[in-house]
Amino acid sequence: MQTLDLLNDFIPRGQLAHALNLSTRTLMRYEQQPDGLPSLMIGGRKFYRAQSVRDWLAKRETQPNPRRR
């Protein structure tokens, strides 16, 4: 019988904080922003979908102003 891993695409808060070199408190603050970091609470633990985190980070990417030198 094959085991079904429903949380395969989700990252626990501690692992995401470590991967981004941030504190868990910083992740909590990012969640509270108006266009905050999407998350999921399961059994009192916070998880983040990997693709949602990538999309959220990509929306915050900025380009330098070419007219400023």
Predicted model as a PDB file, atoms N, CA, C, CB and O in Angstrom, pLDDT in the B-factor column:
MODEL        1                                                                  
ATOM      1  N   MET A   1       0.850  -1.192   0.000  1.00 56.00           N  
ATOM      2  CA  MET A   1       0.000   0.000   0.000  1.00 56.00           C  
ATOM      3  C   MET A   1       0.890   1.248   0.000  1.00 56.00           C  
ATOM      4  CB  MET A   1      -0.964   0.003   1.237  1.00 56.00           C  
ATOM      5  O   MET A   1       1.878   1.315   0.732  1.00 56.00           O  
ATOM      6  N   GLN A   2       0.537   2.212  -0.810  1.00 58.00           N  
ATOM      7  CA  GLN A   2       1.311   3.446  -0.955  1.00 58.00           C  
ATOM      8  C   GLN A   2       0.854   4.491   0.059  1.00 58.00           C  
ATOM      9  CB  GLN A   2       1.181   4.001  -2.386  1.00 58.00           C  
ATOM     10  O   GLN A   2      -0.343   4.669   0.282  1.00 58.00           O  
ATOM     11  N   THR A   3       1.822   5.182   0.673  1.00 56.00           N  
ATOM     12  CA  THR A   3       1.509   6.223   1.638  1.00 56.00           C  
ATOM     13  C   THR A   3       1.212   7.517   0.907  1.00 56.00           C  
ATOM     14  CB  THR A   3       2.664   6.415   2.637  1.00 56.00           C  
ATOM     15  O   THR A   3       1.950   7.899  -0.001  1.00 56.00           O  
ATOM     16  N   LEU A   4       0.146   8.194   1.287  1.00 64.00           N  
ATOM     17  CA  LEU A   4      -0.249   9.462   0.687  1.00 64.00           C  
ATOM     18  C   LEU A   4       0.288  10.603   1.539  1.00 64.00           C  
ATOM     19  CB  LEU A   4      -1.792   9.556   0.546  1.00 64.00           C  
ATOM     20  O   LEU A   4      -0.087  10.732   2.704  1.00 64.00           O  
ATOM     21  N   ASP A   5       1.153  11.426   0.979  1.00 83.00           N  
ATOM     22  CA  ASP A   5       1.740  12.542   1.709  1.00 83.00           C  
ATOM     23  C   ASP A   5       1.071  13.835   1.236  1.00 83.00           C  
ATOM     24  CB  ASP A   5       3.292  12.600   1.503  1.00 83.00           C  
ATOM     25  O   ASP A   5       1.495  14.439   0.250  1.00 83.00           O  
ATOM     26  N   LEU A   6       0.039  14.243   1.939  1.00 81.00           N  
ATOM     27  CA  LEU A   6      -0.727  15.423   1.539  1.00 81.00           C  
ATOM     28  C   LEU A   6       0.043  16.722   1.732  1.00 81.00           C  
ATOM     29  CB  LEU A   6      -2.014  15.484   2.317  1.00 81.00           C  
ATOM     30  O   LEU A   6      -0.254  17.710   1.060  1.00 81.00           O  
ATOM     31  N   LEU A   7       1.009  16.750   2.618  1.00 80.00           N  
ATOM     32  CA  LEU A   7       1.770  17.973   2.892  1.00 80.00           C  
ATOM     33  C   LEU A   7       3.102  18.001   2.145  1.00 80.00           C  
ATOM     34  CB  LEU A   7       2.019  18.110   4.388  1.00 80.00           C  
ATOM     35  O   LEU A   7       4.017  18.723   2.542  1.00 80.00           O  
ATOM     36  N   ASN A   8       3.218  17.235   1.086  1.00 87.00           N  
ATOM     37  CA  ASN A   8       4.467  17.143   0.342  1.00 87.00           C  
ATOM     38  C   ASN A   8       4.936  18.490  -0.196  1.00 87.00           C  
ATOM     39  CB  ASN A   8       4.311  16.174  -0.795  1.00 87.00           C  
ATOM     40  O   ASN A   8       6.139  18.751  -0.215  1.00 87.00           O  
ATOM     41  N   ASP A   9       4.028  19.346  -0.631  1.00 91.00           N  
ATOM     42  CA  ASP A   9       4.388  20.633  -1.228  1.00 91.00           C  
ATOM     43  C   ASP A   9       4.424  21.768  -0.195  1.00 91.00           C  
ATOM     44  CB  ASP A   9       3.404  20.980  -2.337  1.00 91.00           C  
ATOM     45  O   ASP A   9       4.631  22.925  -0.561  1.00 91.00           O  
ATOM     46  N   PHE A  10       4.225  21.448   1.085  1.00 93.00           N  
ATOM     47  CA  PHE A  10       4.176  22.471   2.125  1.00 93.00           C  
ATOM     48  C   PHE A  10       5.437  22.444   2.985  1.00 93.00           C  
ATOM     49  CB  PHE A  10       2.938  22.278   3.003  1.00 93.00           C  
ATOM     50  O   PHE A  10       6.024  21.387   3.221  1.00 93.00           O  
ATOM     51  N   ILE A  11       5.841  23.631   3.448  1.00 94.00           N  
ATOM     52  CA  ILE A  11       7.047  23.795   4.240  1.00 94.00           C  
ATOM     53  C   ILE A  11       6.650  24.316   5.624  1.00 94.00           C  
ATOM     54  CB  ILE A  11       8.056  24.763   3.536  1.00 94.00           C  
ATOM     55  O   ILE A  11       5.913  25.298   5.715  1.00 94.00           O  
ATOM     56  N   PRO A  12       7.116  23.686   6.693  1.00 95.00           N  
ATOM     57  CA  PRO A  12       6.843  24.206   8.034  1.00 95.00           C  
ATOM     58  C   PRO A  12       7.526  25.557   8.260  1.00 95.00           C  
ATOM     59  CB  PRO A  12       7.305  23.202   9.097  1.00 95.00           C  
ATOM     60  O   PRO A  12       8.531  25.862   7.618  1.00 95.00           O  
ATOM     61  N   ARG A  13       6.984  26.355   9.163  1.00 95.00           N  
ATOM     62  CA  ARG A  13       7.492  27.703   9.419  1.00 95.00           C  
ATOM     63  C   ARG A  13       8.984  27.710   9.733  1.00 95.00           C  
ATOM     64  CB  ARG A  13       6.728  28.333  10.565  1.00 95.00           C  
ATOM     65  O   ARG A  13       9.722  28.524   9.179  1.00 95.00           O  
ATOM     66  N   GLY A  14       9.434  26.836  10.596  1.00 95.00           N  
ATOM     67  CA  GLY A  14      10.845  26.808  10.978  1.00 95.00           C  
ATOM     68  C   GLY A  14      11.770  26.540   9.801  1.00 95.00           C  
ATOM     69  O   GLY A  14      12.824  27.164   9.678  1.00 95.00           O  
ATOM     70  N   GLN A  15      11.377  25.613   8.936  1.00 96.00           N  
ATOM     71  CA  GLN A  15      12.198  25.298   7.762  1.00 96.00           C  
ATOM     72  C   GLN A  15      12.234  26.467   6.790  1.00 96.00           C  
ATOM     73  CB  GLN A  15      11.667  24.047   7.056  1.00 96.00           C  
ATOM     74  O   GLN A  15      13.287  26.765   6.226  1.00 96.00           O  
ATOM     75  N   LEU A  16      11.098  27.136   6.583  1.00 96.00           N  
ATOM     76  CA  LEU A  16      11.072  28.281   5.669  1.00 96.00           C  
ATOM     77  C   LEU A  16      11.908  29.419   6.221  1.00 96.00           C  
ATOM     78  CB  LEU A  16       9.630  28.753   5.427  1.00 96.00           C  
ATOM     79  O   LEU A  16      12.646  30.064   5.476  1.00 96.00           O  
ATOM     80  N   ALA A  17      11.803  29.673   7.510  1.00 97.00           N  
ATOM     81  CA  ALA A  17      12.606  30.732   8.124  1.00 97.00           C  
ATOM     82  C   ALA A  17      14.090  30.442   7.936  1.00 97.00           C  
ATOM     83  CB  ALA A  17      12.273  30.871   9.625  1.00 97.00           C  
ATOM     84  O   ALA A  17      14.864  31.343   7.614  1.00 97.00           O  
ATOM     85  N   HIS A  18      14.484  29.197   8.134  1.00 97.00           N  
ATOM     86  CA  HIS A  18      15.881  28.821   7.954  1.00 97.00           C  
ATOM     87  C   HIS A  18      16.308  28.981   6.491  1.00 97.00           C  
ATOM     88  CB  HIS A  18      16.105  27.375   8.419  1.00 97.00           C  
ATOM     89  O   HIS A  18      17.392  29.496   6.215  1.00 97.00           O  
ATOM     90  N   ALA A  19      15.464  28.544   5.559  1.00 96.00           N  
ATOM     91  CA  ALA A  19      15.793  28.625   4.134  1.00 96.00           C  
ATOM     92  C   ALA A  19      15.952  30.072   3.666  1.00 96.00           C  
ATOM     93  CB  ALA A  19      14.715  27.932   3.307  1.00 96.00           C  
ATOM     94  O   ALA A  19      16.787  30.356   2.807  1.00 96.00           O  
ATOM     95  N   LEU A  20      15.154  30.991   4.228  1.00 95.00           N  
ATOM     96  CA  LEU A  20      15.215  32.401   3.836  1.00 95.00           C  
ATOM     97  C   LEU A  20      16.155  33.212   4.727  1.00 95.00           C  
ATOM     98  CB  LEU A  20      13.824  33.010   3.875  1.00 95.00           C  
ATOM     99  O   LEU A  20      16.325  34.415   4.527  1.00 95.00           O  
ATOM    100  N   ASN A  21      16.765  32.547   5.714  1.00 97.00           N  
ATOM    101  CA  ASN A  21      17.656  33.213   6.667  1.00 97.00           C  
ATOM    102  C   ASN A  21      16.927  34.341   7.405  1.00 97.00           C  
ATOM    103  CB  ASN A  21      18.896  33.770   5.941  1.00 97.00           C  
ATOM    104  O   ASN A  21      17.447  35.445   7.561  1.00 97.00           O  
ATOM    105  N   LEU A  22      15.706  34.027   7.854  1.00 96.00           N  
ATOM    106  CA  LEU A  22      14.865  34.969   8.599  1.00 96.00           C  
ATOM    107  C   LEU A  22      14.459  34.328   9.915  1.00 96.00           C  
ATOM    108  CB  LEU A  22      13.606  35.383   7.773  1.00 96.00           C  
ATOM    109  O   LEU A  22      14.598  33.119  10.099  1.00 96.00           O  
ATOM    110  N   SER A  23      13.961  35.143  10.820  1.00 96.00           N  
ATOM    111  CA  SER A  23      13.409  34.588  12.054  1.00 96.00           C  
ATOM    112  C   SER A  23      11.950  34.195  11.803  1.00 96.00           C  
ATOM    113  CB  SER A  23      13.520  35.615  13.237  1.00 96.00           C  
ATOM    114  O   SER A  23      11.316  34.675  10.863  1.00 96.00           O  
ATOM    115  N   THR A  24      11.437  33.319  12.657  1.00 95.00           N  
ATOM    116  CA  THR A  24      10.027  32.952  12.532  1.00 95.00           C  
ATOM    117  C   THR A  24       9.140  34.157  12.824  1.00 95.00           C  
ATOM    118  CB  THR A  24       9.681  31.788  13.485  1.00 95.00           C  
ATOM    119  O   THR A  24       8.044  34.267  12.274  1.00 95.00           O  
ATOM    120  N   ARG A  25       9.601  35.054  13.677  1.00 97.00           N  
ATOM    121  CA  ARG A  25       8.844  36.277  13.980  1.00 97.00           C  
ATOM    122  C   ARG A  25       8.710  37.155  12.735  1.00 97.00           C  
ATOM    123  CB  ARG A  25       9.527  37.070  15.117  1.00 97.00           C  
ATOM    124  O   ARG A  25       7.660  37.760  12.519  1.00 97.00           O  
ATOM    125  N   THR A  26       9.753  37.230  11.922  1.00 96.00           N  
ATOM    126  CA  THR A  26       9.685  38.001  10.683  1.00 96.00           C  
ATOM    127  C   THR A  26       8.652  37.394   9.739  1.00 96.00           C  
ATOM    128  CB  THR A  26      11.068  38.059  10.002  1.00 96.00           C  
ATOM    129  O   THR A  26       7.897  38.127   9.099  1.00 96.00           O  
ATOM    130  N   LEU A  27       8.609  36.076   9.645  1.00 95.00           N  
ATOM    131  CA  LEU A  27       7.590  35.430   8.809  1.00 95.00           C  
ATOM    132  C   LEU A  27       6.191  35.765   9.317  1.00 95.00           C  
ATOM    133  CB  LEU A  27       7.796  33.899   8.786  1.00 95.00           C  
ATOM    134  O   LEU A  27       5.285  36.006   8.519  1.00 95.00           O  
ATOM    135  N   MET A  28       6.006  35.784  10.631  1.00 95.00           N  
ATOM    136  CA  MET A  28       4.698  36.138  11.188  1.00 95.00           C  
ATOM    137  C   MET A  28       4.325  37.570  10.813  1.00 95.00           C  
ATOM    138  CB  MET A  28       4.698  35.972  12.722  1.00 95.00           C  
ATOM    139  O   MET A  28       3.165  37.845  10.508  1.00 95.00           O  
ATOM    140  N   ARG A  29       5.295  38.481  10.833  1.00 96.00           N  
ATOM    141  CA  ARG A  29       5.016  39.869  10.432  1.00 96.00           C  
ATOM    142  C   ARG A  29       4.664  39.941   8.943  1.00 96.00           C  
ATOM    143  CB  ARG A  29       6.235  40.777  10.735  1.00 96.00           C  
ATOM    144  O   ARG A  29       3.771  40.695   8.557  1.00 96.00           O  
ATOM    145  N   TYR A  30       5.353  39.169   8.113  1.00 95.00           N  
ATOM    146  CA  TYR A  30       5.034  39.142   6.684  1.00 95.00           C  
ATOM    147  C   TYR A  30       3.608  38.651   6.449  1.00 95.00           C  
ATOM    148  CB  TYR A  30       6.029  38.249   5.931  1.00 95.00           C  
ATOM    149  O   TYR A  30       2.938  39.131   5.534  1.00 95.00           O  
ATOM    150  N   GLU A  31       3.138  37.713   7.251  1.00 95.00           N  
ATOM    151  CA  GLU A  31       1.763  37.213   7.118  1.00 95.00           C  
ATOM    152  C   GLU A  31       0.735  38.299   7.428  1.00 95.00           C  
ATOM    153  CB  GLU A  31       1.544  36.013   8.043  1.00 95.00           C  
ATOM    154  O   GLU A  31      -0.363  38.294   6.872  1.00 95.00           O  
ATOM    155  N   GLN A  32       1.087  39.223   8.310  1.00 95.00           N  
ATOM    156  CA  GLN A  32       0.152  40.256   8.753  1.00 95.00           C  
ATOM    157  C   GLN A  32       0.059  41.445   7.799  1.00 95.00           C  
ATOM    158  CB  GLN A  32       0.553  40.744  10.112  1.00 95.00           C  
ATOM    159  O   GLN A  32      -0.809  42.299   7.981  1.00 95.00           O  
ATOM    160  N   GLN A  33       0.914  41.524   6.803  1.00 93.00           N  
ATOM    161  CA  GLN A  33       0.870  42.630   5.847  1.00 93.00           C  
ATOM    162  C   GLN A  33      -0.392  42.524   5.000  1.00 93.00           C  
ATOM    163  CB  GLN A  33       2.132  42.634   4.947  1.00 93.00           C  
ATOM    164  O   GLN A  33      -0.946  41.435   4.851  1.00 93.00           O  
ATOM    165  N   PRO A  34      -0.858  43.654   4.437  1.00 92.00           N  
ATOM    166  CA  PRO A  34      -2.075  43.618   3.610  1.00 92.00           C  
ATOM    167  C   PRO A  34      -2.010  42.588   2.477  1.00 92.00           C  
ATOM    168  CB  PRO A  34      -2.329  44.988   3.022  1.00 92.00           C  
ATOM    169  O   PRO A  34      -2.996  41.895   2.229  1.00 92.00           O  
ATOM    170  N   ASP A  35      -0.887  42.476   1.795  1.00 92.00           N  
ATOM    171  CA  ASP A  35      -0.705  41.467   0.763  1.00 92.00           C  
ATOM    172  C   ASP A  35       0.302  40.455   1.295  1.00 92.00           C  
ATOM    173  CB  ASP A  35      -0.225  42.102  -0.595  1.00 92.00           C  
ATOM    174  O   ASP A  35       1.349  40.218   0.692  1.00 92.00           O  
ATOM    175  N   GLY A  36      -0.037  39.867   2.434  1.00 93.00           N  
ATOM    176  CA  GLY A  36       0.909  39.073   3.199  1.00 93.00           C  
ATOM    177  C   GLY A  36       1.244  37.719   2.625  1.00 93.00           C  
ATOM    178  O   GLY A  36       0.642  37.251   1.659  1.00 93.00           O  
ATOM    179  N   LEU A  37       2.217  37.114   3.247  1.00 95.00           N  
ATOM    180  CA  LEU A  37       2.686  35.788   2.883  1.00 95.00           C  
ATOM    181  C   LEU A  37       1.578  34.775   3.130  1.00 95.00           C  
ATOM    182  CB  LEU A  37       3.959  35.415   3.676  1.00 95.00           C  
ATOM    183  O   LEU A  37       1.113  34.645   4.262  1.00 95.00           O  
ATOM    184  N   PRO A  38       1.136  34.044   2.087  1.00 95.00           N  
ATOM    185  CA  PRO A  38       0.061  33.061   2.272  1.00 95.00           C  
ATOM    186  C   PRO A  38       0.529  31.893   3.135  1.00 95.00           C  
ATOM    187  CB  PRO A  38      -0.435  32.544   0.911  1.00 95.00           C  
ATOM    188  O   PRO A  38       1.655  31.416   2.993  1.00 95.00           O  
ATOM    189  N   SER A  39      -0.335  31.442   4.018  1.00 95.00           N  
ATOM    190  CA  SER A  39       0.021  30.341   4.913  1.00 95.00           C  
ATOM    191  C   SER A  39      -1.206  29.487   5.200  1.00 95.00           C  
ATOM    192  CB  SER A  39       0.625  30.876   6.230  1.00 95.00           C  
ATOM    193  O   SER A  39      -2.336  29.844   4.864  1.00 95.00           O  
ATOM    194  N   LEU A  40      -0.946  28.354   5.829  1.00 93.00           N  
ATOM    195  CA  LEU A  40      -1.996  27.398   6.167  1.00 93.00           C  
ATOM    196  C   LEU A  40      -1.737  26.889   7.575  1.00 93.00           C  
ATOM    197  CB  LEU A  40      -2.049  26.219   5.144  1.00 93.00           C  
ATOM    198  O   LEU A  40      -0.622  26.476   7.891  1.00 93.00           O  
ATOM    199  N   MET A  41      -2.756  26.916   8.419  1.00 94.00           N  
ATOM    200  CA  MET A  41      -2.635  26.425   9.794  1.00 94.00           C  
ATOM    201  C   MET A  41      -3.266  25.035   9.862  1.00 94.00           C  
ATOM    202  CB  MET A  41      -3.318  27.407  10.818  1.00 94.00           C  
ATOM    203  O   MET A  41      -4.440  24.858   9.538  1.00 94.00           O  
ATOM    204  N   ILE A  42      -2.467  24.050  10.290  1.00 90.00           N  
ATOM    205  CA  ILE A  42      -2.963  22.684  10.443  1.00 90.00           C  
ATOM    206  C   ILE A  42      -2.503  22.177  11.807  1.00 90.00           C  
ATOM    207  CB  ILE A  42      -2.453  21.748   9.280  1.00 90.00           C  
ATOM    208  O   ILE A  42      -1.304  22.115  12.080  1.00 90.00           O  
ATOM    209  N   GLY A  43      -3.437  21.822  12.639  1.00 91.00           N  
ATOM    210  CA  GLY A  43      -3.101  21.260  13.938  1.00 91.00           C  
ATOM    211  C   GLY A  43      -2.248  22.173  14.789  1.00 91.00           C  
ATOM    212  O   GLY A  43      -1.392  21.702  15.538  1.00 91.00           O  
ATOM    213  N   GLY A  44      -2.467  23.468  14.686  1.00 93.00           N  
ATOM    214  CA  GLY A  44      -1.708  24.427  15.471  1.00 93.00           C  
ATOM    215  C   GLY A  44      -0.326  24.729  14.910  1.00 93.00           C  
ATOM    216  O   GLY A  44       0.451  25.448  15.538  1.00 93.00           O  
ATOM    217  N   ARG A  45      -0.011  24.194  13.746  1.00 94.00           N  
ATOM    218  CA  ARG A  45       1.283  24.454  13.111  1.00 94.00           C  
ATOM    219  C   ARG A  45       1.062  25.201  11.801  1.00 94.00           C  
ATOM    220  CB  ARG A  45       2.060  23.128  12.860  1.00 94.00           C  
ATOM    221  O   ARG A  45       0.081  24.960  11.097  1.00 94.00           O  
ATOM    222  N   LYS A  46       1.982  26.112  11.481  1.00 94.00           N  
ATOM    223  CA  LYS A  46       1.888  26.938  10.284  1.00 94.00           C  
ATOM    224  C   LYS A  46       2.709  26.320   9.163  1.00 94.00           C  
ATOM    225  CB  LYS A  46       2.361  28.374  10.571  1.00 94.00           C  
ATOM    226  O   LYS A  46       3.855  25.921   9.370  1.00 94.00           O  
ATOM    227  N   PHE A  47       2.118  26.243   7.974  1.00 95.00           N  
ATOM    228  CA  PHE A  47       2.776  25.712   6.787  1.00 95.00           C  
ATOM    229  C   PHE A  47       2.643  26.708   5.639  1.00 95.00           C  
ATOM    230  CB  PHE A  47       2.179  24.341   6.393  1.00 95.00           C  
ATOM    231  O   PHE A  47       1.729  27.532   5.609  1.00 95.00           O  
ATOM    232  N   TYR A  48       3.569  26.610   4.705  1.00 96.00           N  
ATOM    233  CA  TYR A  48       3.582  27.487   3.531  1.00 96.00           C  
ATOM    234  C   TYR A  48       3.747  26.626   2.293  1.00 96.00           C  
ATOM    235  CB  TYR A  48       4.722  28.554   3.623  1.00 96.00           C  
ATOM    236  O   TYR A  48       4.619  25.759   2.250  1.00 96.00           O  
ATOM    237  N   ARG A  49       2.910  26.859   1.279  1.00 95.00           N  
ATOM    238  CA  ARG A  49       3.041  26.140   0.012  1.00 95.00           C  
ATOM    239  C   ARG A  49       4.251  26.711  -0.729  1.00 95.00           C  
ATOM    240  CB  ARG A  49       1.729  26.260  -0.857  1.00 95.00           C  
ATOM    241  O   ARG A  49       4.361  27.926  -0.892  1.00 95.00           O  
ATOM    242  N   ALA A  50       5.139  25.857  -1.169  1.00 95.00           N  
ATOM    243  CA  ALA A  50       6.389  26.301  -1.798  1.00 95.00           C  
ATOM    244  C   ALA A  50       6.126  27.241  -2.977  1.00 95.00           C  
ATOM    245  CB  ALA A  50       7.202  25.090  -2.270  1.00 95.00           C  
ATOM    246  O   ALA A  50       6.771  28.284  -3.081  1.00 95.00           O  
ATOM    247  N   GLN A  51       5.195  26.894  -3.862  1.00 95.00           N  
ATOM    248  CA  GLN A  51       4.930  27.737  -5.032  1.00 95.00           C  
ATOM    249  C   GLN A  51       4.328  29.083  -4.627  1.00 95.00           C  
ATOM    250  CB  GLN A  51       3.990  27.016  -6.003  1.00 95.00           C  
ATOM    251  O   GLN A  51       4.625  30.100  -5.254  1.00 95.00           O  
ATOM    252  N   SER A  52       3.495  29.105  -3.600  1.00 96.00           N  
ATOM    253  CA  SER A  52       2.913  30.367  -3.133  1.00 96.00           C  
ATOM    254  C   SER A  52       3.995  31.288  -2.581  1.00 96.00           C  
ATOM    255  CB  SER A  52       1.843  30.104  -2.059  1.00 96.00           C  
ATOM    256  O   SER A  52       3.941  32.503  -2.774  1.00 96.00           O  
ATOM    257  N   VAL A  53       4.973  30.707  -1.896  1.00 96.00           N  
ATOM    258  CA  VAL A  53       6.085  31.512  -1.370  1.00 96.00           C  
ATOM    259  C   VAL A  53       6.896  32.083  -2.530  1.00 96.00           C  
ATOM    260  CB  VAL A  53       6.997  30.661  -0.435  1.00 96.00           C  
ATOM    261  O   VAL A  53       7.258  33.260  -2.513  1.00 96.00           O  
ATOM    262  N   ARG A  54       7.186  31.251  -3.542  1.00 96.00           N  
ATOM    263  CA  ARG A  54       7.925  31.735  -4.720  1.00 96.00           C  
ATOM    264  C   ARG A  54       7.171  32.870  -5.412  1.00 96.00           C  
ATOM    265  CB  ARG A  54       8.169  30.581  -5.716  1.00 96.00           C  
ATOM    266  O   ARG A  54       7.772  33.877  -5.786  1.00 96.00           O  
ATOM    267  N   ASP A  55       5.867  32.713  -5.582  1.00 96.00           N  
ATOM    268  CA  ASP A  55       5.050  33.754  -6.228  1.00 96.00           C  
ATOM    269  C   ASP A  55       5.058  35.039  -5.402  1.00 96.00           C  
ATOM    270  CB  ASP A  55       3.597  33.261  -6.425  1.00 96.00           C  
ATOM    271  O   ASP A  55       5.189  36.132  -5.953  1.00 96.00           O  
ATOM    272  N   TRP A  56       4.918  34.910  -4.092  1.00 95.00           N  
ATOM    273  CA  TRP A  56       4.902  36.064  -3.195  1.00 95.00           C  
ATOM    274  C   TRP A  56       6.233  36.809  -3.262  1.00 95.00           C  
ATOM    275  CB  TRP A  56       4.607  35.622  -1.748  1.00 95.00           C  
ATOM    276  O   TRP A  56       6.257  38.039  -3.299  1.00 95.00           O  
ATOM    277  N   LEU A  57       7.330  36.070  -3.276  1.00 94.00           N  
ATOM    278  CA  LEU A  57       8.647  36.697  -3.396  1.00 94.00           C  
ATOM    279  C   LEU A  57       8.820  37.379  -4.748  1.00 94.00           C  
ATOM    280  CB  LEU A  57       9.747  35.658  -3.194  1.00 94.00           C  
ATOM    281  O   LEU A  57       9.377  38.474  -4.818  1.00 94.00           O  
ATOM    282  N   ALA A  58       8.355  36.752  -5.814  1.00 94.00           N  
ATOM    283  CA  ALA A  58       8.491  37.319  -7.159  1.00 94.00           C  
ATOM    284  C   ALA A  58       7.726  38.637  -7.285  1.00 94.00           C  
ATOM    285  CB  ALA A  58       7.990  36.319  -8.212  1.00 94.00           C  
ATOM    286  O   ALA A  58       8.168  39.544  -7.991  1.00 94.00           O  
ATOM    287  N   LYS A  59       6.582  38.749  -6.604  1.00 93.00           N  
ATOM    288  CA  LYS A  59       5.806  40.001  -6.664  1.00 93.00           C  
ATOM    289  C   LYS A  59       6.547  41.150  -5.994  1.00 93.00           C  
ATOM    290  CB  LYS A  59       4.436  39.814  -5.999  1.00 93.00           C  
ATOM    291  O   LYS A  59       6.276  42.316  -6.282  1.00 93.00           O  
ATOM    292  N   ARG A  60       7.470  40.832  -5.114  1.00 90.00           N  
ATOM    293  CA  ARG A  60       8.218  41.868  -4.400  1.00 90.00           C  
ATOM    294  C   ARG A  60       9.528  42.240  -5.074  1.00 90.00           C  
ATOM    295  CB  ARG A  60       8.494  41.417  -3.003  1.00 90.00           C  
ATOM    296  O   ARG A  60      10.253  43.117  -4.605  1.00 90.00           O  
ATOM    297  N   GLU A  61       9.822  41.569  -6.171  1.00 88.00           N  
ATOM    298  CA  GLU A  61      11.047  41.864  -6.903  1.00 88.00           C  
ATOM    299  C   GLU A  61      10.942  43.257  -7.524  1.00 88.00           C  
ATOM    300  CB  GLU A  61      11.314  40.791  -7.995  1.00 88.00           C  
ATOM    301  O   GLU A  61       9.917  43.606  -8.110  1.00 88.00           O  
ATOM    302  N   THR A  62      11.988  44.032  -7.394  1.00 88.00           N  
ATOM    303  CA  THR A  62      11.981  45.386  -7.947  1.00 88.00           C  
ATOM    304  C   THR A  62      13.074  45.521  -8.990  1.00 88.00           C  
ATOM    305  CB  THR A  62      12.166  46.438  -6.835  1.00 88.00           C  
ATOM    306  O   THR A  62      14.073  44.802  -8.964  1.00 88.00           O  
ATOM    307  N   GLN A  63      12.872  46.438  -9.895  1.00 82.00           N  
ATOM    308  CA  GLN A  63      13.854  46.752 -10.927  1.00 82.00           C  
ATOM    309  C   GLN A  63      14.473  48.101 -10.592  1.00 82.00           C  
ATOM    310  CB  GLN A  63      13.204  46.764 -12.352  1.00 82.00           C  
ATOM    311  O   GLN A  63      13.779  48.993 -10.105  1.00 82.00           O  
ATOM    312  N   PRO A  64      15.767  48.263 -10.844  1.00 81.00           N  
ATOM    313  CA  PRO A  64      16.382  49.564 -10.581  1.00 81.00           C  
ATOM    314  C   PRO A  64      15.814  50.614 -11.522  1.00 81.00           C  
ATOM    315  CB  PRO A  64      17.912  49.485 -10.730  1.00 81.00           C  
ATOM    316  O   PRO A  64      15.414  50.317 -12.648  1.00 81.00           O  
ATOM    317  N   ASN A  65      15.788  51.846 -11.035  1.00 79.00           N  
ATOM    318  CA  ASN A  65      15.309  52.952 -11.844  1.00 79.00           C  
ATOM    319  C   ASN A  65      16.398  53.308 -12.851  1.00 79.00           C  
ATOM    320  CB  ASN A  65      14.930  54.182 -10.958  1.00 79.00           C  
ATOM    321  O   ASN A  65      17.472  53.758 -12.451  1.00 79.00           O  
ATOM    322  N   PRO A  66      16.150  53.119 -14.151  1.00 76.00           N  
ATOM    323  CA  PRO A  66      17.204  53.377 -15.135  1.00 76.00           C  
ATOM    324  C   PRO A  66      17.582  54.854 -15.244  1.00 76.00           C  
ATOM    325  CB  PRO A  66      16.768  52.873 -16.485  1.00 76.00           C  
ATOM    326  O   PRO A  66      18.675  55.170 -15.714  1.00 76.00           O  
ATOM    327  N   ARG A  67      16.715  55.753 -14.827  1.00 79.00           N  
ATOM    328  CA  ARG A  67      17.028  57.196 -14.937  1.00 79.00           C  
ATOM    329  C   ARG A  67      17.863  57.702 -13.775  1.00 79.00           C  
ATOM    330  CB  ARG A  67      15.746  58.007 -15.018  1.00 79.00           C  
ATOM    331  O   ARG A  67      18.458  58.775 -13.866  1.00 79.00           O  
ATOM    332  N   ARG A  68      17.918  56.954 -12.692  1.00 65.00           N  
ATOM    333  CA  ARG A  68      18.748  57.357 -11.543  1.00 65.00           C  
ATOM    334  C   ARG A  68      20.143  56.798 -11.712  1.00 65.00           C  
ATOM    335  CB  ARG A  68      18.130  56.872 -10.201  1.00 65.00           C  
ATOM    336  O   ARG A  68      20.315  55.604 -11.958  1.00 65.00           O  
ATOM    337  N   ARG A  69      21.100  57.623 -11.585  1.00 60.00           N  
ATOM    338  CA  ARG A  69      22.495  57.168 -11.714  1.00 60.00           C  
ATOM    339  C   ARG A  69      23.307  57.681 -10.568  1.00 60.00           C  
ATOM    340  CB  ARG A  69      23.113  57.624 -13.040  1.00 60.00           C  
ATOM    341  O   ARG A  69      24.505  57.411 -10.490  1.00 60.00           O  
TER     342      ARG A  69                                                      
ENDMDL                                                                          
END                                                                             
